[in-house]
């Protein structure tokens, strides 16, 4: 009795190919060997000065963003380090900034603000977490726009979260800076 006949080998090969394609798409194992570096500068917004003469407006140098909170990343499911900082820009906009970020690449990795502490975020984002964007890169300096009208004072941490596998790569407590 021949077990490997053409009648069984062809369908088995097709099933194996479909399973392999799904596994490659879902797990994206090549990301274990790649890095994406992002190096964005801290945004500044020019402020509009009072007109020197009627009918004219002049721009003054860019106003420095106001730092609201900061914290260092702790590792959860993947080694993660760097600093998370929140800023209010001169135009009233707010950003979350990662500096010197180092973490792993992964499939479907996103940036969240959570009302849970960095340590608690390892077990989940919690109620009220907001997604800012997909992680731009696993290395470097990067900025994420916070939605207009968001009160940052209620958020305790910035979290790098793999949505596909519900795993926190790492998180940083957002501690208000002196004078805030």
Secondary structure, DSSP 8 states (H G I E B T S, - for coil): --SS-HHHHHHHHHHHHHHHHHHHHHH-GGGGG---EEE-----EEEEE--SSTT--EEEEEE--EEEEEEEEEESSS--EEEEEEEE-TTS-EEEEEEEEE----TTEEEEEESS-TTGGGG---TT-EEEEE---SEEEEEEEE-TT--GGG--EEEEEETTTTEEEEEEE-EE-TT-
